[in-house]
Amino acid sequence: MKQHSIRRSPGRARKAQPEPTTIGMDLGDKSSCYCVLNSQGEVVQERKVATSRKGLAQAFGAIQRCRIAIEVGTHSPWVSRYLSQLGHEVIVANARQVKLISQSSRKDDRMDAQTLARLARIDPGLLRPIRHRSKQAQMDLMTIRVRAGLVEARSKLVNTARGMSKSVGKRLPSCDSDRMGVERMKELPAELQVTLEPLLEQVESLTGKIHQLDRRLEQIARERYPETELLRQVAGVGLLIALTFVLTVEDPERFAKSRDVGCYVGLRPQRSQSGQSEPQLRITKEGDRYLRMLLVQGAHSILGWRGPDTDLRRWGLKLASRGGKNAKKRAVVAVARKLGILLLRLWVTAEVYEPLRNSLTRSCQAAA
């Protein structure tokens, strides 16, 4: 393994190095660079290690307990769990917050590892540490992501088939993607049916696999996450939203306040206040993108014409009625943020959901 030598002043007596206290590691796909600092903040070692369990065990298995900082990425979930099993304190840095790395003019793996080590040594809070979910939760969430990938592939195939039909002056019947199949081509010319048949056969195959995953997710929710039933009390929240929310948040007690979940999923407006200036900015879009997308879909369902009468729907429609070009879009985002807060609150308190609780309370107060 390549090791960078540390320059020392000539003639100075070589002192025994203190035990390492902080390590910064820049994770790579096949190998990772790490930098070791002692208690005085001096670099005592810089090396590369294979990004594998065997390599990590050889490098960090026999040393004393250290603080190890890594940046969030593809390998960070299993690496953080494995290093914790070896007895180390692991800090997973939020990539959005480490501007010293992402915007550095001297960016390379060695410098990134050294920067992580120095920030972790001074104040781990500067790295805005994130907490990875457990291995079981990660595997269950992976099942949801596999389903999402199949749904996306099916939609692309259906759109391709529809586009090809239109190019010759014909149209496939209108229907949902899960009802599209070979039988829908009956009214098309025979030549076009032969051309489109491979596409629609794959659509049918993907639909079957998606239904299998739906049944598996129902089983997972029923056996491992019964709390999803509390969340599914809310109109517009089905199995997919409830289970994704539970698996992504994992610990309902992680937030000091319920409204913090809006920041967690990136539905909080950005802020740039200075003096009397406080412009209205877009949402941060931080956190889990897929959960944010599902919450927005749930908000559309709540505000749609089929949505039942609830406090959340009334509040959202009131925002949308204020007028303006983007009033409805802002209302959808606001309802999605409030939906996340409501789901967390139901999870923490295990209460029975009352759709018009606030409206009934106000009516009673007005009557009194």
Phi, psi and chi 1 to 4 in degrees:
 res  aa     phi    psi   chi1   chi2   chi3   chi4
   1 MET       -  141.6  -66.6 -176.4 -178.0      -
   2 LYS   -74.1  134.1 -175.6  177.6  179.1 -179.2
   3 GLN  -128.6  129.5 -178.9  174.7    1.0      -
   4 HIS   -86.6  131.0  -64.0  -86.7      -      -
   5 SER   -78.3  147.8   59.0      -      -      -
   6 ILE  -101.8  123.8  -50.9  -58.5      -      -
   7 ARG   -72.2  139.9  -66.2 -177.1  178.6  179.0
   8 ARG  -126.0  150.6  -55.5  179.8 -174.7  -82.0
   9 SER   -65.5  136.0  -58.9      -      -      -
  10 PRO   -64.6  141.3   22.4  -32.7      -      -
  11 GLY    84.2  -10.5      -      -      -      -
  12 ARG   -82.7  135.8 -178.8  179.0  -62.7  178.8
  13 ALA   -65.5  138.6      -      -      -      -
  14 ARG   -78.9  119.5 -176.6  169.9 -178.0  172.4
  15 LYS   -95.4  153.3  -61.9 -179.6 -179.2  179.2
  16 ALA   -67.2  130.6      -      -      -      -
  17 GLN   -77.4  136.7  -66.5  -68.1  -19.7      -
  18 PRO   -64.1  162.0  -17.2   29.0      -      -
  19 GLU   -63.8  142.9  -67.5  -66.0  -31.5      -
  20 PRO   -64.2  143.7   22.9  -32.4      -      -
  21 THR  -120.8  -30.3   58.2      -      -      -
  22 THR  -135.5  136.9  -50.4      -      -      -
  23 ILE  -129.5  133.3  -61.7  174.9      -      -
  24 GLY  -111.2  134.4      -      -      -      -
  25 MET  -132.4  124.6 -177.3  160.2   57.5      -
  26 ASP   -94.0  108.1 -175.6   76.5      -      -
  27 LEU   -74.4  131.1  -66.5  176.9      -      -
  28 GLY  -117.8  172.6      -      -      -      -
  29 ASP   -69.3  -42.4 -172.6   47.4      -      -
  30 LYS  -110.6  -35.0  -65.5 -177.2  178.0  179.5
  31 SER  -138.9  155.7   64.1      -      -      -
  32 SER  -130.7  142.8  -56.8      -      -      -
  33 CYS   -93.8  141.1  -74.9      -      -      -
  34 TYR  -136.4  151.7   69.3   90.7      -      -
  35 CYS  -127.4  132.1  171.8      -      -      -
  36 VAL  -109.7  126.9 -177.2      -      -      -
  37 LEU  -110.1  145.6  -57.7 -179.6      -      -
  38 ASN   -90.1 -173.3   60.7   19.6      -      -
  39 SER   -67.1  -19.9   55.7      -      -      -
  40 GLN   -91.4    1.2  -78.4   72.1   42.9      -
  41 GLY    83.8   14.1      -      -      -      -
  42 GLU   -89.6  141.6  -61.3  172.2  -19.4      -
  43 VAL   -74.2  120.4  178.0      -      -      -
  44 VAL  -109.9  -15.5  -63.6      -      -      -
  45 GLN  -163.2  139.2 -167.7  178.1   71.2      -
  46 GLU  -138.3  119.8  -71.3 -179.8  -46.3      -
  47 ARG  -144.9  174.0  -74.7 -172.6  175.9 -179.7
  48 LYS  -113.7  147.5  -77.8 -169.7  174.8 -177.3
  49 VAL  -137.8  145.0   60.2      -      -      -
  50 ALA   -64.9  136.5      -      -      -      -
  51 THR   -81.2   72.7  -50.0      -      -      -
  52 SER  -150.1  163.5   63.8      -      -      -
  53 ARG   -62.6  -39.1  -74.5  176.3  172.0   79.6
  54 LYS   -64.2  -45.3 -178.2  178.8  179.1 -178.9
  55 GLY   -64.4  -42.7      -      -      -      -
  56 LEU   -66.0  -37.4  -65.5  176.8      -      -
  57 ALA   -64.6  -40.5      -      -      -      -
  58 GLN   -66.4  -36.8  -69.2  175.9  -12.4      -
  59 ALA   -82.4  -37.2      -      -      -      -
  60 PHE  -123.3   -0.8  -53.1  112.7      -      -
  61 GLY   -73.1  -29.6      -      -      -      -
  62 ALA  -102.9   -3.7      -      -      -      -
  63 ILE   -89.7  165.2   63.9  175.3      -      -
  64 GLN   -68.5  167.5   66.8  173.4    4.7      -
  65 ARG   -59.0  127.7  176.1 -178.6  171.7   83.3
  66 CYS  -129.4  165.4  -63.4      -      -      -
  67 ARG   -94.2  119.8  173.9 -178.8  -67.4  170.0
  68 ILE  -117.2  123.7  -57.5  179.1      -      -
  69 ALA  -106.4  128.9      -      -      -      -
  70 ILE  -128.8  160.2   61.7  176.7      -      -
  71 GLU   -97.3  144.5 -162.1  172.5    7.8      -
  72 VAL   -62.4  140.8   66.8      -      -      -
  73 GLY  -177.7 -166.4      -      -      -      -
  74 THR   -59.9  -43.2  -57.2      -      -      -
  75 HIS   -89.9  -10.3  -66.6  -79.5      -      -
  76 SER   -62.3  -33.4   61.6      -      -      -
  77 PRO   -60.3  -52.5  -25.7   35.5      -      -
  78 TRP   -75.5  -32.4   72.9  -95.7      -      -
  79 VAL   -64.6  -43.7  168.7      -      -      -
  80 SER   -64.2  -40.1   61.8      -      -      -
  81 ARG   -66.7  -40.5  -72.9 -166.2  -66.2  -95.2
  82 TYR   -68.9  -41.9 -172.3   68.8      -      -
  83 LEU   -65.8  -34.4  -69.7  176.2      -      -
  84 SER   -65.3  -37.5  -63.6      -      -      -
  85 GLN   -64.4  -29.2  -68.5  173.5    7.4      -
  86 LEU   -77.5   -4.0  -66.4  177.3      -      -
  87 GLY    99.9   10.9      -      -      -      -
  88 HIS   -97.6  157.3  -60.5  -69.4      -      -
  89 GLU   -86.1  117.9  176.0 -167.2   -2.7      -
  90 VAL  -110.1  130.8 -177.1      -      -      -
  91 ILE  -117.6  121.6  -61.6  171.9      -      -
  92 VAL  -100.2  111.5 -177.5      -      -      -
  93 ALA   -79.0  139.2      -      -      -      -
  94 ASN   -74.9  118.6 -171.5  -27.4      -      -
  95 ALA   -61.9  -30.4      -      -      -      -
  96 ARG   -66.3  -24.6  -71.4  175.8  177.4  -94.9
  97 GLN   -94.2  -15.2  -56.8  -59.9  -35.7      -
  98 VAL   -93.9   71.0 -167.7      -      -      -
  99 LYS   -68.7  -25.4  -57.8  -62.1 -176.2 -177.4
 100 LEU   -62.0  -22.2  -72.3  173.9      -      -
 101 ILE   -95.7  -53.6  -67.2  177.7      -      -
 102 SER   -66.9  -28.9   59.6      -      -      -
 103 GLN  -110.8   15.3  -62.8 -179.0    2.8      -
 104 SER   -73.4  142.9  173.2      -      -      -
 105 SER   -83.8   -6.2   59.9      -      -      -
 106 ARG  -121.0   40.6  -61.4  177.9   58.4 -164.0
 107 LYS   -73.5  121.0  179.5  173.2  172.3   56.6
 108 ASP  -155.2  171.0   59.5   42.9      -      -
 109 ASP   -60.7  -39.9  -66.6  -15.5      -      -
 110 ARG   -66.6  -44.3 -172.0  172.9   69.1   87.7
 111 MET   -69.3  -35.7  -68.1  -59.8  -60.7      -
 112 ASP   -62.8  -43.3  -68.5   -7.0      -      -
 113 ALA   -63.9  -40.0      -      -      -      -
 114 GLN   -66.9  -39.6 -171.7  175.4  133.5      -
 115 THR   -64.1  -43.2  -58.1      -      -      -
 116 LEU   -60.2  -42.1  -77.8  171.5      -      -
 117 ALA   -64.3  -42.6      -      -      -      -
 118 ARG   -68.4  -40.8  -65.5 -165.6 -179.3  -77.2
 119 LEU   -66.0  -41.0  -69.9  173.2      -      -
 120 ALA   -67.1  -32.9      -      -      -      -
 121 ARG   -71.1  -40.3  174.8 -179.1  173.0  -89.3
 122 ILE   -73.8  -55.5  -63.1  170.8      -      -
 123 ASP  -161.2  106.6 -177.5    4.4      -      -
 124 PRO   -58.2  -24.6  -22.9   33.2      -      -
 125 GLY   -62.8  -23.7      -      -      -      -
 126 LEU   -64.5  -22.6  -64.2  173.3      -      -
 127 LEU   -88.2   -3.0  -62.1  173.8      -      -
 128 ARG    44.6   63.3  -66.6  -73.7  -62.7  -85.7
 129 PRO   -56.9  144.1  -19.0   30.4      -      -
 130 ILE  -110.7  162.2   66.8  170.2      -      -
 131 ARG  -119.0  120.7 -176.6  174.6   62.4 -175.3
 132 HIS   -76.7  150.4  -78.6  -56.5      -      -
 133 ARG   -74.6  168.4   58.3 -172.4   59.3   89.2
 134 SER   -69.3  165.9   64.7      -      -      -
 135 LYS   -62.6  -41.8 -177.3  177.9  179.9 -180.0
 136 GLN   -64.3  -44.2 -176.8   62.5   63.2      -
 137 ALA   -63.9  -36.9      -      -      -      -
 138 GLN   -64.6  -41.3 -177.6 -179.4    0.2      -
 139 MET   -67.7  -39.9  -64.2  -56.3  -62.9      -
 140 ASP   -67.3  -39.8  -67.5  -22.7      -      -
 141 LEU   -67.4  -30.1 -169.5   58.2      -      -
 142 MET   -63.9  -33.9 -162.5  177.5  -63.7      -
 143 THR   -62.2  -40.0  -56.7      -      -      -
 144 ILE   -64.8  -40.9  -65.5  178.0      -      -
 145 ARG   -68.3  -33.8  -62.5  -60.4  175.7   85.3
 146 VAL   -63.2  -44.0  168.2      -      -      -
 147 ARG   -60.0  -43.7 -178.5 -167.8 -178.6  -81.1
 148 ALA   -60.9  -38.7      -      -      -      -
 149 GLY   -64.7  -40.2      -      -      -      -
 150 LEU   -67.3  -39.9  -65.3  179.4      -      -
 151 VAL   -62.7  -42.3  170.1      -      -      -
 152 GLU   -64.3  -42.3 -177.2  179.1    1.5      -
 153 ALA   -63.7  -41.1      -      -      -      -
 154 ARG   -63.2  -41.6 -177.5 -179.5   64.8 -178.0
 155 SER   -62.4  -40.5  -62.5      -      -      -
 156 LYS   -64.4  -40.5  -70.7 -178.4  178.8  179.6
 157 LEU   -66.2  -42.4  -69.6  177.1      -      -
 158 VAL   -63.5  -43.6  170.9      -      -      -
 159 ASN   -63.9  -36.9  -68.8  -23.2      -      -
 160 THR   -63.5  -44.5  -60.3      -      -      -
 161 ALA   -63.7  -42.0      -      -      -      -
 162 ARG   -65.2  -41.6  -68.7 -170.0 -176.7  -80.2
 163 GLY   -64.1  -40.1      -      -      -      -
 164 MET   -66.4  -36.5  -70.7 -179.1  175.3      -
 165 SER   -64.6  -43.3  -60.2      -      -      -
 166 LYS   -64.9  -30.8  -67.9  178.0 -176.7  178.9
 167 SER   -66.5  -17.3   67.4      -      -      -
 168 VAL  -113.3   17.2  -65.0      -      -      -
 169 GLY    82.2   16.4      -      -      -      -
 170 LYS  -120.9  165.1  -59.0  -65.7 -179.9 -179.9
 171 ARG  -137.8  139.5  -72.3  178.2 -179.4  -89.3
 172 LEU   -76.6  148.2  -76.1  166.5      -      -
 173 PRO   -60.6  149.1  -16.2   25.8      -      -
 174 SER   -72.8  129.1  -61.8      -      -      -
 175 CYS  -169.0  165.6   65.4      -      -      -
 176 ASP   -69.1  158.2  -65.7  -25.8      -      -
 177 SER   -60.7  -34.6  -64.7      -      -      -
 178 ASP   -73.6   -8.1   60.1  -14.1      -      -
 179 ARG  -106.4    0.0  -63.0 -175.0  178.8  -83.4
 180 MET   -79.5  138.1  179.3   60.1   69.7      -
 181 GLY  -170.8 -172.5      -      -      -      -
 182 VAL   -61.4  -34.8  176.5      -      -      -
 183 GLU   -63.2  -22.3  -66.9 -176.5   -2.5      -
 184 ARG   -73.5   -4.6  -63.6  -72.6  177.8  173.9
 185 MET   -95.3    7.3  -61.1 -169.1  -60.2      -
 186 LYS   -58.4  -34.7  -69.7 -179.0  179.9  179.0
 187 GLU   -88.8   -0.4  -61.6 -178.8    1.5      -
 188 LEU   -87.1  156.3  -61.6 -179.7      -      -
 189 PRO   -58.9  150.0  -22.6   31.9      -      -
 190 ALA   -58.2  -39.8      -      -      -      -
 191 GLU   -63.9  -40.1 -175.2  179.0    3.3      -
 192 LEU   -70.8  -34.0 -175.2   57.3      -      -
 193 GLN   -61.5  -43.3  -70.1 -174.0   29.7      -
 194 VAL   -62.2  -38.2  172.4      -      -      -
 195 THR   -68.8  -41.3  -56.9      -      -      -
 196 LEU   -87.3  -12.3  -64.2 -178.1      -      -
 197 GLU   -56.5  -44.9 -174.2  174.5    1.2      -
 198 PRO   -59.8  -37.3  -23.5   33.8      -      -
 199 LEU   -64.6  -48.4  -84.2  179.4      -      -
 200 LEU   -74.7  -23.9  -63.8 -174.1      -      -
 201 GLU   -65.4  -40.1  -76.2  179.3  -11.9      -
 202 GLN   -67.4  -34.7  -69.7  -58.0  -46.4      -
 203 VAL   -61.8  -44.2  169.5      -      -      -
 204 GLU   -63.7  -40.7  -70.2 -179.1  -16.2      -
 205 SER   -64.0  -43.4  175.0      -      -      -
 206 LEU   -64.9  -38.4  -71.3  174.1      -      -
 207 THR   -61.4  -41.7  -61.1      -      -      -
 208 GLY   -62.7  -41.8      -      -      -      -
 209 LYS   -68.4  -35.5  -69.8  174.8  176.9  155.1
 210 ILE   -65.1  -40.9  -68.9  169.5      -      -
 211 HIS   -64.6  -36.3  -71.5  163.3      -      -
 212 GLN   -62.3  -43.2  -70.2  177.5    7.1      -
 213 LEU   -66.8  -34.2  -73.2  173.7      -      -
 214 ASP   -61.1  -42.8  -73.2  -22.5      -      -
 215 ARG   -66.5  -38.1  -68.9 -170.0  -70.2  -88.8
 216 ARG   -65.8  -39.9 -173.7 -171.5  -57.7  176.1
 217 LEU   -65.9  -37.4  -69.0  175.0      -      -
 218 GLU   -60.3  -42.0  -76.2  -78.6    3.4      -
 219 GLN   -66.1  -43.2 -177.7 -179.2    3.2      -
 220 ILE   -60.5  -45.3  -71.3  173.3      -      -
 221 ALA   -64.5  -40.5      -      -      -      -
 222 ARG   -69.3  -40.5 -176.4  173.4   58.3 -105.8
 223 GLU   -86.7  -35.5  -65.1  178.0   -5.4      -
 224 ARG  -110.7  -27.4  -60.8  177.7 -168.9  158.9
 225 TYR  -132.4   67.8  -50.7   99.6      -      -
 226 PRO   -64.1  -17.6   22.2  -32.7      -      -
 227 GLU   -65.8  -15.0   57.1  -90.2   27.6      -
 228 THR   -63.1  -25.4   54.2      -      -      -
 229 GLU   -63.8  -33.2  -70.4  -62.2  -35.1      -
 230 LEU   -63.8  -39.1  -64.1  170.4      -      -
 231 LEU   -74.9  -30.7  -80.8   56.3      -      -
 232 ARG   -76.5    0.7  -65.6  173.6   71.0  176.4
 233 GLN   -67.6  -26.1  -62.2  177.9   91.0      -
 234 VAL   -79.4  130.2 -177.8      -      -      -
 235 ALA   -62.1  134.6      -      -      -      -
 236 GLY    94.3   -6.0      -      -      -      -
 237 VAL  -111.8  112.4  175.9      -      -      -
 238 GLY  -104.9 -165.0      -      -      -      -
 239 LEU   -58.9  -44.6  169.2   69.0      -      -
 240 LEU   -63.7  -46.9 -161.1   58.4      -      -
 241 ILE   -66.2  -45.8  -64.7  178.9      -      -
 242 ALA   -62.6  -47.0      -      -      -      -
 243 LEU   -69.3  -40.5 -173.2   56.6      -      -
 244 THR   -63.6  -39.7  -55.8      -      -      -
 245 PHE   -63.0  -47.3 -173.4   87.2      -      -
 246 VAL   -64.1  -42.9  168.5      -      -      -
 247 LEU   -72.0  -33.5  -70.8  172.9      -      -
 248 THR   -75.8  -45.8  -56.3      -      -      -
 249 VAL   -73.8  -44.0  174.8      -      -      -
 250 GLU    66.3  -52.8 -166.8  171.4   16.6      -
 251 ASP  -115.6  108.9  179.8   12.1      -      -
 252 PRO   -67.9  -15.7   25.7  -33.2      -      -
 253 GLU   -91.3    5.7  -56.7  -65.3  -20.7      -
 254 ARG   -73.9  -17.0   66.8 -171.6  -58.6  175.2
 255 PHE  -103.3  135.9  -56.7  108.5      -      -
 256 ALA   -67.9  -35.5      -      -      -      -
 257 LYS  -131.8  148.4  -62.7  179.8  -67.8 -175.3
 258 SER   -60.8  -35.0  -64.0      -      -      -
 259 ARG   -69.8  -12.3   63.4  179.4   55.7 -171.5
 260 ASP   -65.6  -19.9  -70.5  -16.0      -      -
 261 VAL   -66.0  -26.2   74.3      -      -      -
 262 GLY   -63.7  -38.9      -      -      -      -
 263 CYS   -68.3  -37.4  -56.3      -      -      -
 264 TYR   -61.0  -37.2  177.1   73.8      -      -
 265 VAL   -97.5    7.6  -65.5      -      -      -
 266 GLY    79.1   24.0      -      -      -      -
 267 LEU  -100.7   10.4  -69.4  169.6      -      -
 268 ARG   -89.8  135.3  173.2 -173.7   62.1   82.2
 269 PRO   -63.3  144.0  -20.3   31.2      -      -
 270 GLN   -66.8  157.3  -60.9  178.9   42.1      -
 271 ARG  -131.3  133.9 -175.1  170.9   57.2 -170.2
 272 SER  -143.5   65.1 -178.8      -      -      -
 273 GLN   -86.4  133.1 -173.2  -89.7  -22.5      -
 274 SER  -150.5  113.4  178.2      -      -      -
 275 GLY    63.4 -125.9      -      -      -      -
 276 GLN   -90.1   -3.8  -59.2  -58.9  -42.8      -
 277 SER   -90.9  125.7  174.3      -      -      -
 278 GLU  -146.2   76.9 -168.8  169.2   -3.8      -
 279 PRO   -67.6  154.0   25.3  -33.2      -      -
 280 GLN   -85.8  118.2 -170.9  173.8   27.8      -
 281 LEU  -113.2  171.4  -56.8  175.4      -      -
 282 ARG   -74.1  169.4  -64.2  175.4  179.8  -88.1
 283 ILE   -70.9  160.3   58.1  175.3      -      -
 284 THR   -72.2  -31.1   62.3      -      -      -
 285 LYS    57.7   33.6  -67.5 -172.8  177.6 -179.4
 286 GLU   -87.5  171.9  -63.0  175.5  -13.5      -
 287 GLY    80.6 -160.9      -      -      -      -
 288 ASP   -76.5  117.4 -169.6  -87.7      -      -
 289 ARG   -66.5  -40.0  179.0  177.6  176.1  -87.6
 290 TYR   -68.0  -42.0 -174.1   65.8      -      -
 291 LEU   -64.5  -39.9  176.3   57.8      -      -
 292 ARG   -61.3  -41.5 -177.1  168.8   59.6 -108.5
 293 MET   -63.1  -41.2 -179.8 -171.2   70.4      -
 294 LEU   -65.8  -40.0  -69.4  179.9      -      -
 295 LEU   -64.4  -37.3  -70.4  174.8      -      -
 296 VAL   -66.6  -39.6  169.7      -      -      -
 297 GLN   -61.9  -42.0  -71.7 -179.9    0.4      -
 298 GLY   -61.4  -38.6      -      -      -      -
 299 ALA   -64.8  -40.1      -      -      -      -
 300 HIS   -60.6  -41.0  -83.2  -69.5      -      -
 301 SER   -65.3  -39.9  176.6      -      -      -
 302 ILE   -66.1  -39.8  -69.9  170.2      -      -
 303 LEU   -86.9  -10.3  -64.9  176.6      -      -
 304 GLY   -69.0  169.6      -      -      -      -
 305 TRP   -67.8  -19.3   64.1  -85.7      -      -
 306 ARG   -88.3   -8.9  -67.7 -177.6  179.0 -179.9
 307 GLY   -66.4  134.4      -      -      -      -
 308 PRO   -71.1  161.5   25.7  -32.4      -      -
 309 ASP   -72.9  115.8 -172.6   21.3      -      -
 310 THR  -140.3  165.9   63.4      -      -      -
 311 ASP   -58.8  -42.0  -73.0  -29.8      -      -
 312 LEU   -65.1  -39.8 -170.0   54.0      -      -
 313 ARG   -66.8  -44.3  174.8 -179.4  168.5   82.8
 314 ARG   -60.7  -42.7  -68.9 -177.0 -178.5 -175.6
 315 TRP   -64.1  -42.2 -179.3   77.2      -      -
 316 GLY   -67.5  -41.1      -      -      -      -
 317 LEU   -66.1  -32.8  -68.5  177.4      -      -
 318 LYS   -65.7  -40.3 -175.2  177.2  179.5  180.0
 319 LEU   -64.9  -42.2  -71.5  179.0      -      -
 320 ALA   -67.4  -26.6      -      -      -      -
 321 SER   -81.6   -3.3   65.2      -      -      -
 322 ARG   -71.3   -7.4  -68.9 -179.7  178.7  176.6
 323 GLY    85.1 -178.7      -      -      -      -
 324 GLY    98.0  157.7      -      -      -      -
 325 LYS   -63.3  -40.0 -176.8  177.8  179.2 -179.1
 326 ASN  -110.0   19.9  -64.2  -41.5      -      -
 327 ALA   -61.0  -44.0      -      -      -      -
 328 LYS   -67.3  -40.1 -173.3  173.8 -178.9  179.9
 329 LYS   -63.4  -42.0  -67.8 -179.3 -179.2  178.9
 330 ARG   -66.3  -35.5  -70.1  173.0 -179.5  166.5
 331 ALA   -65.1  -40.0      -      -      -      -
 332 VAL   -61.7  -45.7  168.4      -      -      -
 333 VAL   -64.4  -41.8  172.3      -      -      -
 334 ALA   -64.4  -40.9      -      -      -      -
 335 VAL   -67.1  -38.5  169.6      -      -      -
 336 ALA   -62.3  -41.2      -      -      -      -
 337 ARG   -64.7  -43.9 -179.7  170.8   61.1 -110.4
 338 LYS   -70.3  -29.8 -152.3  152.7 -167.5  174.1
 339 LEU   -64.1  -43.2  176.4   60.7      -      -
 340 GLY   -60.4  -41.2      -      -      -      -
 341 ILE   -64.3  -42.5  -62.9  171.0      -      -
 342 LEU   -62.3  -43.3  173.9   60.9      -      -
 343 LEU   -63.4  -41.9  -64.6 -178.8      -      -
 344 LEU   -64.7  -40.1 -176.9   67.0      -      -
 345 ARG   -64.5  -41.9 -171.6   63.6 -175.3  167.9
 346 LEU   -64.0  -37.6  -70.5  174.0      -      -
 347 TRP   -66.0  -43.1 -172.9    2.6      -      -
 348 VAL   -71.1  -44.6  171.8      -      -      -
 349 THR   -90.1  -18.2   62.5      -      -      -
 350 ALA    56.7   34.2      -      -      -      -
 351 GLU   -81.2  160.1  -65.9  179.7   -3.4      -
 352 VAL   -80.2  128.9  175.6      -      -      -
 353 TYR   -74.4  129.1  174.1   59.0      -      -
 354 GLU  -114.0  106.9  -60.6  177.8   41.4      -
 355 PRO   -58.2  -34.8  -21.4   32.2      -      -
 356 LEU  -117.2   34.2  -66.1  171.4      -      -
 357 ARG   -60.7  -47.8  178.2  178.4 -178.1  177.2
 358 ASN   -67.5  -39.5  -65.6  -23.8      -      -
 359 SER   -65.8  -41.5  -60.8      -      -      -
 360 LEU   -66.8  -37.7  -68.1  174.8      -      -
 361 THR   -63.0  -43.9  -58.0      -      -      -
 362 ARG   -66.0  -37.2  -75.5 -167.1  -67.5  -93.6
 363 SER   -64.3  -41.8  -61.3      -      -      -
 364 CYS   -65.7  -39.8  -68.2      -      -      -
 365 GLN   -66.9  -37.3  -69.2  174.6  -10.9      -
 366 ALA   -68.5  -38.7      -      -      -      -
 367 ALA   -67.0  -34.1      -      -      -      -
 368 ALA   -71.1      -      -      -      -      -
